[in-house]
């Protein structure tokens, strides 16, 4: 990835997050985070990976609202950043945080089970 692509990617990530926070209430769509932005080589399109902290209904609604309002969000973004082309946005749900949390919970459960099992107790010492 070129330095320019990297800079545009970071700029988009920050600004899209700001626009989303400003435009949508937490009660409606939960807390929407922009986890990552992938930009095409020509910078004409960008895939925005979003995470949503909230109920399952809020998660579904958030992605639906973002996809429906894509053009409007691109327009708001175009006013805030100076690029030759404002990339066409595509929103994708990023479940990596949810998956990571679930994996950590499973690991904790395994460790707790192993610690509580009688076979892991130290044998009595003979003196």
MOZI-V66430 format. One record per helix or strand. SS is the DSSP state (H for helix, E for strand). FROM is the first residue (numbers start at 1). TO is the last residue. If there is no record, write none. Layout:
ss->SS from->FROM to->TO
ss->SS from->FROM to->TO
This chain:
ss->H from->3 to->23
ss->H from->26 to->29
ss->E from->31 to->39
ss->E from->45 to->53
ss->H from->56 to->68
ss->H from->70 to->80
ss->E from->88 to->93
ss->H from->96 to->116
ss->H from->118 to->120
